[in-house]
Amino acid sequence: MNGMNGSGAGLVARMHSLMADLSPAEGRVASLLAADPLGGAQLTIEALATAASTSTATVVRTAKRLGFPGYPQLRLALAAQPTAGGSAEPPLAADVEQGDSPATVLAKLAAFEREAITATAELVDPEVIAAVVAAMAGARRIDVYGIGASGLVALDLAQKLQRIGLYCIAHTEHDAGLVSASLLGAGDVAIGISHSGRTPGTVLPLQRAKESGATTVAITGAVGSPLALGSDLALLTSGKELGFRSAAMASRTGQLLLVDSLFVSIAGQTSSARSALQRTYDVISAGNNRRPLEKEDH
């Protein structure tokens, strides 16, 4: 499963990915720290507990849930966050609000997307993504499950892998996913994509694929979700749902980053994949350059 990167945007992203699995009191502690990491680093454990309306024991538990031995280590990681005098953009860190001009919306969303990309890259365990690439590159067959917006990402991954000669099918409907998963076996790979990690149409097919003997991979924004906990390998994404920016929008950037990373890594490491990519590129280029057929005379 994923390791933790305690520096940079990865720590804040980790807090958001765990939020749904924390107790209400732990969630208040994490929310305070995620909203102001540098300010949180200045708080004693007693001051933080008071601010979060909880106990010092809860603060310690929250630190451990985030992967630290205790609160002192968490404070050090919080203090290492980038300073506001550098590249931080406080005005753009705010939520998109009703009445914002299109230019302001664009600027805010661009800031959110940059944060999501950076945080997702820091959340991913290098050993885990390397294991996923190795499993996919040698797979007999790859199933990808995703519902709604995650289904679009699943289709994107399947299309990319098909371009390099891998047998990959995306399933964006619950029953079709279950049927396909039941036919998998050892040597196959099943990938479930869900920001919440709780979508039945993704969780259940991935569980079935694991029971069938396939290697299972979760791409999710919730480390403690059924999808993540039930998979052999989990890749975490970052994405915050803010106001008009739905969870689907928030998660899509991180998901697409991982999809592209998997595709490029496989293509770069496999000679047959590079050859297939060149052949498909050549045939599409030739088709686009071909003159339109003339209409038959009547």
C-alpha positions as CSV (number, residue, x, y, z in Angstrom):
1,M,0.0,0.0,0.0
2,N,1.0,3.6,-0.3
3,G,3.7,5.1,1.9
4,M,3.6,8.6,3.1
5,N,5.5,11.6,2.0
6,G,5.6,14.0,4.9
7,S,6.8,17.0,3.0
8,G,5.4,19.6,0.6
9,A,1.9,19.4,-0.6
10,G,1.8,15.6,0.0
11,L,1.1,16.0,3.8
12,V,-2.0,18.3,3.2
13,A,-3.2,15.9,0.4
14,R,-2.8,13.0,2.8
15,M,-5.0,14.7,5.3
16,H,-7.7,15.2,2.7
17,S,-7.5,11.6,1.5
18,L,-7.9,10.4,5.1
19,M,-10.7,12.8,6.1
20,A,-13.6,10.5,5.4
21,D,-12.1,7.7,7.5
22,L,-11.3,9.9,10.6
23,S,-13.6,10.2,13.6
24,P,-15.3,13.6,13.9
25,A,-12.8,14.8,16.5
26,E,-9.8,13.6,14.5
27,G,-11.4,15.2,11.4
28,R,-11.5,18.6,13.2
29,V,-7.8,18.3,14.1
30,A,-6.9,17.4,10.5
31,S,-9.1,20.1,9.0
32,L,-7.4,22.8,11.1
33,L,-3.9,21.7,10.2
34,A,-4.8,21.3,6.5
35,A,-6.3,24.8,6.3
36,D,-3.1,26.4,7.8
37,P,-0.2,24.0,8.0
38,L,2.4,26.6,9.1
39,G,0.0,28.1,11.7
40,G,-0.7,24.6,13.0
41,A,3.0,24.0,13.4
42,Q,3.2,26.8,15.9
43,L,0.5,25.3,18.2
44,T,1.3,23.2,21.2
45,I,-0.6,20.0,21.5
46,E,-2.8,21.6,24.2
47,A,-3.5,24.6,22.0
48,L,-4.4,22.5,19.0
49,A,-6.7,20.3,21.1
50,T,-8.5,23.4,22.4
51,A,-8.8,24.8,18.9
52,A,-10.3,21.6,17.7
53,S,-12.6,21.2,20.7
54,T,-11.0,17.8,21.6
55,S,-8.4,16.1,23.8
56,T,-4.6,15.9,23.5
57,A,-5.0,12.1,23.1
58,T,-7.1,12.7,20.0
59,V,-4.4,14.9,18.6
60,V,-1.8,12.1,19.1
61,R,-4.1,9.6,17.5
62,T,-4.6,11.9,14.5
63,A,-0.8,12.3,14.1
64,K,-0.5,8.5,14.1
65,R,-3.3,8.1,11.6
66,L,-1.2,10.5,9.3
67,G,1.8,8.2,9.7
68,F,3.8,9.9,12.4
69,P,5.0,8.5,15.7
70,G,3.5,11.4,17.6
71,Y,2.6,15.1,17.4
72,P,6.1,16.4,17.6
73,Q,7.1,14.7,14.4
74,L,3.9,16.0,12.8
75,R,4.7,19.6,13.9
76,L,8.1,19.3,12.2
77,A,6.5,18.1,9.0
78,L,4.0,21.0,9.1
79,A,6.8,23.5,9.7
80,A,8.5,22.2,6.5
81,Q,5.6,23.3,4.3
82,P,6.4,25.9,1.6
83,T,6.4,29.4,3.0
84,A,3.7,31.9,1.9
85,G,6.4,34.3,0.7
86,G,7.4,31.9,-2.2
87,S,5.0,30.6,-4.7
88,A,1.9,30.6,-2.6
89,E,-1.1,32.4,-4.0
90,P,-3.5,33.1,-1.1
91,P,-6.2,34.8,-3.3
92,L,-6.4,31.8,-5.5
93,A,-6.5,29.3,-2.7
94,A,-10.1,30.4,-1.9
95,D,-13.1,28.6,-3.1
96,V,-14.8,29.4,-6.4
97,E,-17.7,31.5,-5.4
98,Q,-21.0,32.7,-7.0
99,G,-20.3,36.0,-8.8
100,D,-16.7,35.2,-9.6
101,S,-15.8,36.5,-13.1
102,P,-14.8,33.8,-15.7
103,A,-11.2,35.0,-15.5
104,T,-11.2,34.6,-11.7
105,V,-12.8,31.1,-12.0
106,L,-10.1,30.2,-14.5
107,A,-7.3,31.4,-12.3
108,K,-8.7,29.6,-9.2
109,L,-9.2,26.4,-11.0
110,A,-5.7,26.6,-12.5
111,A,-4.3,27.0,-9.0
112,F,-6.4,24.0,-7.8
113,E,-5.2,21.9,-10.7
114,R,-1.6,22.7,-10.0
115,E,-2.0,21.7,-6.4
116,A,-3.8,18.5,-7.3
117,I,-1.0,17.4,-9.7
118,T,1.8,18.2,-7.2
119,A,0.0,16.6,-4.3
120,T,-0.9,13.4,-6.3
121,A,2.8,13.0,-7.4
122,E,3.9,13.3,-3.7
123,L,1.2,10.9,-2.5
124,V,2.2,8.0,-4.8
125,D,4.7,5.5,-3.3
126,P,7.4,4.9,-6.0
127,E,7.6,1.2,-5.2
128,V,3.8,0.8,-5.6
129,I,3.6,2.5,-8.9
130,A,6.6,0.5,-10.2
131,A,4.9,-2.7,-9.1
132,V,1.7,-1.7,-10.9
133,V,3.6,-0.9,-14.1
134,A,5.3,-4.3,-14.0
135,A,2.1,-6.2,-13.4
136,M,0.3,-4.3,-16.3
137,A,3.2,-4.7,-18.7
138,G,3.2,-8.5,-18.3
139,A,-0.6,-9.0,-18.0
140,R,-2.5,-11.3,-20.2
141,R,-5.5,-9.1,-19.9
142,I,-6.4,-5.9,-18.1
143,D,-9.9,-4.8,-16.8
144,V,-10.6,-1.3,-15.7
145,Y,-13.7,-0.4,-13.7
146,G,-15.0,3.1,-13.2
147,I,-18.5,4.7,-12.9
148,G,-19.5,8.2,-14.0
149,A,-16.6,10.6,-14.3
150,S,-14.2,7.9,-13.2
151,G,-15.6,5.8,-16.0
152,L,-14.3,8.5,-18.5
153,V,-10.8,8.0,-17.0
154,A,-11.2,4.2,-17.2
155,L,-12.0,4.6,-20.9
156,D,-9.0,6.9,-21.4
157,L,-6.7,4.3,-19.9
158,A,-8.1,1.5,-21.9
159,Q,-7.8,3.5,-25.2
160,K,-4.2,4.3,-24.4
161,L,-3.2,0.7,-23.5
162,Q,-4.9,-0.6,-26.7
163,R,-2.7,1.7,-28.7
164,I,0.4,-0.1,-27.5
165,G,-1.0,-3.6,-28.0
166,L,-2.2,-4.5,-24.6
167,Y,-5.6,-6.3,-24.2
168,C,-7.5,-3.8,-22.0
169,I,-11.2,-3.2,-21.7
170,A,-12.9,-0.5,-19.6
171,H,-16.2,-1.3,-17.9
172,T,-18.4,1.6,-16.9
173,E,-21.4,-0.4,-15.8
174,H,-21.8,-2.5,-12.7
175,D,-23.1,-5.8,-14.2
176,A,-20.7,-5.8,-17.1
177,G,-17.8,-5.2,-14.7
178,L,-18.8,-8.2,-12.5
179,V,-19.2,-10.5,-15.5
180,S,-15.8,-9.6,-16.9
181,A,-14.1,-9.8,-13.4
182,S,-15.4,-13.3,-12.9
183,L,-13.5,-14.4,-16.0
184,L,-10.1,-13.1,-14.9
185,G,-7.4,-15.2,-13.4
186,A,-3.8,-15.3,-12.4
187,G,-1.7,-13.2,-14.7
188,D,-4.5,-10.7,-15.3
189,V,-4.8,-7.2,-13.8
190,A,-7.9,-5.4,-12.6
191,I,-7.9,-1.7,-11.9
192,G,-10.7,0.1,-10.0
193,I,-11.0,3.9,-10.3
194,S,-13.1,5.8,-7.7
195,H,-12.4,9.0,-5.9
196,S,-14.4,8.0,-2.8
197,G,-13.4,4.4,-3.0
198,R,-16.9,3.4,-2.1
199,T,-18.7,3.2,-5.5
200,P,-20.3,-0.3,-5.6
201,G,-20.0,-0.5,-9.3
202,T,-16.2,-0.3,-8.9
203,V,-15.6,-1.9,-5.5
204,L,-17.6,-5.1,-6.2
205,P,-16.0,-5.9,-9.6
206,L,-12.5,-5.4,-8.1
207,Q,-13.4,-7.7,-5.2
208,R,-14.6,-10.3,-7.7
209,A,-11.4,-9.9,-9.8
210,K,-9.3,-10.5,-6.7
211,E,-11.3,-13.6,-5.8
212,S,-10.7,-14.8,-9.4
213,G,-6.9,-14.6,-8.9
214,A,-6.1,-11.3,-10.7
215,T,-3.8,-8.7,-9.4
216,T,-5.9,-5.8,-8.2
217,V,-5.1,-2.1,-8.3
218,A,-7.0,0.8,-6.8
219,I,-6.8,4.4,-8.0
220,T,-8.6,6.4,-5.3
221,G,-8.5,9.5,-3.1
222,A,-9.5,7.7,0.1
223,V,-6.7,5.6,1.7
224,G,-9.1,3.9,4.1
225,S,-11.8,3.1,1.6
226,P,-13.0,-0.4,0.8
227,L,-11.5,0.0,-2.7
228,A,-8.0,0.8,-1.3
229,L,-8.1,-1.7,1.5
230,G,-9.4,-4.5,-0.7
231,S,-6.8,-4.1,-3.4
232,D,-3.3,-5.6,-3.8
233,L,-1.9,-2.2,-4.8
234,A,-3.2,1.3,-4.2
235,L,-2.4,4.6,-5.9
236,L,-3.7,7.6,-4.1
237,T,-4.9,10.8,-5.8
238,S,-5.4,14.2,-4.4
239,G,-8.5,16.3,-5.1
240,K,-10.6,18.6,-2.9
241,E,-14.3,19.2,-3.5
242,L,-14.8,23.0,-3.1
243,G,-18.1,24.7,-3.7
244,F,-19.0,24.6,-7.4
245,R,-16.0,22.3,-8.0
246,S,-17.6,18.8,-7.7
247,A,-15.7,15.8,-6.5
248,A,-15.7,14.5,-10.1
249,M,-13.8,17.6,-11.2
250,A,-11.5,17.6,-8.2
251,S,-10.4,14.0,-8.6
252,R,-10.1,13.8,-12.4
253,T,-6.8,15.7,-12.6
254,G,-5.0,13.3,-10.3
255,Q,-6.6,10.3,-11.9
256,L,-5.5,11.4,-15.4
257,L,-2.0,12.1,-14.1
258,L,-1.7,8.5,-12.9
259,V,-3.2,7.1,-16.0
260,D,-0.7,9.0,-18.2
261,S,2.1,8.0,-15.9
262,L,1.2,4.3,-16.2
263,F,0.9,4.5,-20.0
264,V,4.1,6.4,-20.6
265,S,6.0,4.1,-18.2
266,I,4.8,0.9,-19.9
267,A,5.5,2.3,-23.3
268,G,8.9,3.5,-22.3
269,Q,10.0,0.2,-20.8
270,T,8.5,-2.3,-23.3
271,S,10.0,-2.5,-26.8
272,S,6.9,-4.2,-28.2
273,A,4.8,-1.3,-26.8
274,R,7.0,1.3,-28.5
275,S,6.7,-0.6,-31.7
276,A,3.0,-0.9,-31.5
277,L,2.7,2.8,-30.7
278,Q,4.7,3.7,-33.8
279,R,2.6,1.4,-36.0
280,T,-0.7,2.9,-34.7
281,Y,0.7,6.4,-35.1
282,D,1.8,5.6,-38.7
283,V,-1.5,4.1,-39.8
284,I,-3.5,7.0,-38.3
285,S,-1.2,9.6,-40.0
286,A,-1.6,7.8,-43.3
287,G,-5.4,7.7,-43.0
288,N,-5.5,11.4,-42.2
289,N,-3.3,12.3,-45.2
290,R,-5.3,10.2,-47.6
291,R,-7.4,12.2,-50.1
292,P,-11.2,11.8,-49.6
293,L,-12.8,9.2,-52.0
294,E,-14.5,10.8,-54.9
295,K,-18.2,10.3,-55.3
296,E,-19.3,7.7,-57.8
297,D,-20.9,8.9,-61.0
298,H,-24.6,8.1,-61.5
